[in-house]
């Protein structure tokens, strides 16, 4: 008898994809694959990429941790997420160092991810969107060009809007990513920084075309807050417009959080000039509204240069909403 499991493929990176995968791996009758960006050049990932020239593995590490077995390897999951607080490796993540070592030993990023998946008893598969690293280039409305994911990701108040996103060097979608999209029953985009986490994947030649051709149900999870320097003033519909413009296909289902946030947390976001995303989406069957947020005050780790979100989507609530669409 054939495999009756539904193939769910996430496309993204960072904390957003981590949250989605963490919830979905508990769903019965589901086979998971995570397509992750190869354009990350910030923090520990960026330093290792510069030093070794391998694929940036930060997003792959996040996905591996999310899919790791909860009962069989809890210590390994904690270890992969450990960030060194001092010394020559201050700010480096153990998981990133481990993956770089595996790549050096085994000879390829794909074999490194496969080996790490076995060690972590991963329930699914992590697939880089391309077989080679890429450098993001953002063209701004005022004519300025910003090169590098970490610079595009900087919180710069009043920065001119992004009008186009591409890669500096040619990048082709990997065969494994193409196969995952082709066989998917559902594709899940977001949550995550619109340009540097979600759309970064679609600067790789061939991915957008594959998603347009795919028979899979396309789901987009709208972010909870705007991002200074990227999506200032963006409403929910503006996010959808950008997704549609870059991919060439509008999401079939949109998941939108509704509900108030604690005032003290809102004040912290306001200090960064970030606000809850305004819901101006149509009231029809394509939009699923609900309380999908979870307040997590992430402690600052010494040496970590990447800002961490305070409010994230609830992994189990998101998984329940997605599972209901299958």
C-alpha positions in Angstrom: 0.0 0.0 0.0 1.4 3.4 -1.0 2.4 6.3 1.3 -0.8 8.3 2.1 1.0 11.0 4.0 0.6 14.6 2.8 3.8 16.3 1.7 4.1 19.8 3.4 7.0 21.9 2.3 8.0 25.1 4.1 9.9 27.8 2.2 11.6 30.4 4.4 14.2 30.6 7.2 14.9 31.9 10.7 12.6 31.8 13.7 9.4 31.8 11.6 10.2 28.6 9.8 11.4 27.1 13.1 8.0 27.8 14.7 6.0 26.3 11.8 8.1 23.1 11.7 8.1 22.7 15.4 4.3 22.4 15.4 3.9 20.4 12.2 6.3 17.7 13.1 3.7 16.5 15.6 1.0 16.2 13.0 0.0 12.7 12.0 -0.1 11.7 8.3 2.4 14.5 7.3 5.8 14.3 5.6 7.8 17.5 6.1 10.5 19.2 4.0 12.0 22.6 4.7 13.5 24.6 1.9 15.9 27.1 3.4 17.7 30.2 2.1 21.4 30.2 1.1 21.7 34.0 1.3 22.2 34.4 5.1 25.5 36.3 5.7 24.9 37.8 9.2 26.0 36.8 12.7 27.8 33.5 13.2 26.6 32.2 9.9 28.1 35.1 8.0 31.5 34.9 9.7 31.7 31.2 8.9 30.5 31.7 5.3 33.2 34.3 4.8 35.9 32.2 6.4 35.1 28.8 4.7 33.0 29.7 1.6 30.4 26.9 2.3 26.7 27.4 2.1 25.3 29.6 5.0 23.9 27.0 7.3 22.1 29.1 9.9 18.6 28.6 8.5 19.4 24.9 7.9 20.4 24.6 11.5 17.2 26.2 12.7 15.2 23.8 10.6 17.1 20.8 11.9 16.6 21.8 15.5 12.9 22.3 14.9 12.5 18.9 13.3 14.7 17.1 15.8 13.2 14.3 17.9 11.8 15.7 21.1 12.3 12.6 23.2 15.4 10.9 21.8 17.8 13.8 21.5 16.8 16.7 23.7 20.4 17.3 24.8 21.6 17.4 21.2 18.9 19.9 20.3 20.1 22.2 23.1 23.7 21.7 22.1 23.0 22.6 18.4 21.3 25.8 19.6 24.1 26.8 22.1 25.8 30.1 21.4 29.3 30.6 22.8 29.4 33.7 25.1 33.2 34.5 25.1 36.7 33.8 23.7 37.7 33.5 20.1 34.4 31.8 19.3 32.3 34.5 21.0 28.9 34.7 19.3 29.4 31.6 17.3 26.7 28.9 17.4 27.7 25.4 18.1 25.3 24.0 15.5 26.9 26.2 12.8 30.4 25.1 13.8 29.3 21.5 13.8 27.7 21.7 10.3 30.8 23.4 8.9 33.0 20.7 10.4 30.8 18.0 8.8 30.9 19.8 5.5 34.7 19.9 5.6 34.9 16.2 6.6 32.2 14.8 4.2 32.9 17.1 1.3 29.4 18.6 0.7 26.8 20.7 2.4 24.1 18.1 1.5 26.0 15.3 3.1 26.6 17.4 6.2 22.9 18.1 6.6 22.1 14.4 6.0 24.5 13.4 8.7 23.3 16.0 11.2 19.7 14.8 10.5 20.6 11.3 11.6 22.4 12.6 14.7 19.3 14.7 15.7 16.8 12.0 14.6 15.1 14.6 12.4 11.5 13.9 11.4 11.7 15.4 7.9 14.2 16.7 5.5 16.1 20.1 5.3 16.9 21.2 1.7 19.0 24.3 0.7 17.2 26.3 -2.0 20.4 26.3 -4.1 23.6 24.2 -4.1 25.8 27.4 -3.8 25.7 30.4 -1.6 24.1 33.6 -2.9 24.5 37.3 -2.0 21.2 39.3 -1.8 21.1 42.7 -3.6 18.2 45.1 -2.8 17.4 48.1 -5.1 15.7 50.9 -3.2 13.2 53.4 -4.5 15.7 56.3 -4.2 18.2 54.4 -6.4 20.4 53.2 -3.6 21.7 49.6 -3.7 22.1 47.5 -0.6 24.3 44.4 -0.9 24.1 41.5 1.6 21.4 40.0 3.7 22.7 41.4 7.0 22.7 45.0 5.6 19.2 44.7 4.1 18.1 43.3 7.4 19.3 46.3 9.4 16.7 48.3 11.2 17.1 51.7 9.6 14.3 54.1 10.2 13.1 56.0 7.2 15.1 53.9 4.7 13.7 54.1 1.2 11.4 51.2 0.3 12.7 48.1 -1.4 11.6 47.9 -5.1 13.5 44.9 -6.3 15.5 42.0 -4.8 17.9 39.7 -6.6 21.2 37.8 -6.2 24.6 39.3 -7.0 25.7 36.1 -8.6 23.6 33.6 -10.7 21.9 31.1 -8.4 19.9 28.1 -9.6 17.3 26.2 -7.6 18.7 22.9 -6.4 17.3 19.6 -7.8 16.2 18.6 -4.3 14.3 21.8 -3.7 12.7 21.5 -7.2 11.7 18.0 -6.5 10.2 19.0 -3.1 8.0 21.7 -4.6 6.9 19.5 -7.5 5.7 16.7 -5.1 4.2 19.0 -2.4 0.6 18.8 -1.5 1.0 22.1 0.4 3.6 24.9 0.3 3.9 27.1 3.4 5.5 30.6 3.2 6.3 32.7 6.3 6.2 33.9 8.9 9.6 35.7 8.7 11.1 38.9 7.4 9.4 39.4 4.1 12.5 40.1 2.0 15.4 38.6 3.8 13.7 35.3 5.0 10.8 34.6 2.6 11.4 36.3 -0.7 15.2 35.7 -0.5 14.5 32.2 -1.6 12.7 33.4 -4.7 15.7 35.3 -6.0 17.0 31.9 -6.9 16.3 31.1 -10.6 13.7 28.4 -11.1 11.9 28.4 -7.7 9.2 30.9 -8.5 8.4 29.1 -11.7 8.2 25.8 -9.9 5.8 27.2 -7.3 3.6 28.6 -10.1 3.5 25.2 -11.8 3.0 23.3 -8.6 -0.4 21.7 -7.8 0.2 22.3 -4.1 -2.0 24.5 -2.0 -0.1 27.7 -1.3 -0.3 29.1 2.3 1.2 32.4 3.5 1.4 33.2 7.2 1.3 37.0 7.7 3.9 38.5 10.0 2.8 39.9 13.3 4.8 43.2 13.1 6.3 45.5 10.5 10.1 45.4 10.1 11.9 48.7 10.3 13.9 49.3 7.1 12.0 46.6 5.2 8.3 46.8 5.6 7.6 50.2 7.2 3.9 50.9 6.9 3.2 47.6 5.1 -0.4 46.4 5.7 -1.3 42.7 5.3 -2.5 43.2 1.8 0.9 44.9 0.9 2.6 41.8 2.1 0.4 39.7 -0.2 1.0 42.0 -3.1 4.8 41.5 -2.7 4.5 37.8 -2.4 2.4 37.6 -5.5 4.8 40.0 -7.5 7.9 37.9 -6.8 6.4 34.5 -7.1 3.8 35.1 -9.8 1.1 33.4 -7.8 -1.2 34.6 -5.1 -1.5 32.5 -1.9 -4.5 30.2 -1.9 -4.9 30.7 1.9 -3.6 33.5 4.2 -3.3 33.0 7.9 -3.7 36.3 9.8 -3.4 36.9 13.5 -6.1 39.0 15.1 -6.1 40.2 18.7 -4.4 42.6 21.1 -0.8 42.4 22.3 0.4 43.3 25.9 1.0 47.1 26.2 4.6 46.6 27.6 5.6 44.4 24.7 4.0 46.9 22.2 6.1 49.7 23.8 9.3 47.6 23.2 8.4 47.2 19.5 7.6 50.9 19.2 11.1 51.8 20.4 12.2 50.0 17.2 9.5 51.8 15.2 7.7 48.5 14.6 3.9 48.2 14.7 1.3 45.4 14.5 0.5 44.7 10.9 -2.9 46.2 9.9 -5.5 43.6 8.7 -6.9 45.0 5.5 -7.5 41.6 3.9 -10.9 40.6 2.4 -13.4 38.8 4.6 -13.7 35.6 2.5 -12.7 32.0 2.7 -9.1 32.6 1.6 -8.2 34.3 4.9 -8.1 32.4 8.2 -8.2 34.8 11.2 -7.5 33.8 14.7 -5.3 34.2 17.8 -2.0 32.7 16.6 0.5 34.7 18.7 2.6 33.7 21.6 4.6 36.2 23.8 8.1 34.9 24.2 10.6 37.3 25.7 13.9 36.0 24.3 16.8 36.6 26.7 19.8 38.4 25.2 22.8 36.1 24.7 26.3 37.5 25.0 27.9 37.8 21.6 24.7 37.4 19.7 24.4 40.4 17.2 21.1 39.4 15.7 17.9 41.1 17.3 15.4 38.5 18.4 11.6 38.9 18.3 9.5 39.2 21.5 6.2 37.9 20.0 6.1 34.9 17.8 3.4 32.7 16.3 2.3 29.8 18.5 3.6 26.6 16.8 0.7 24.4 17.7 -2.0 26.9 16.8 -0.3 27.4 13.4 0.0 23.6 12.9 -3.6 23.1 13.7 -4.7 25.7 11.2 -2.5 24.3 8.5 -3.5 20.7 9.2 -7.2 21.7 8.8 -6.5 22.7 5.2 -5.2 19.3 4.1 
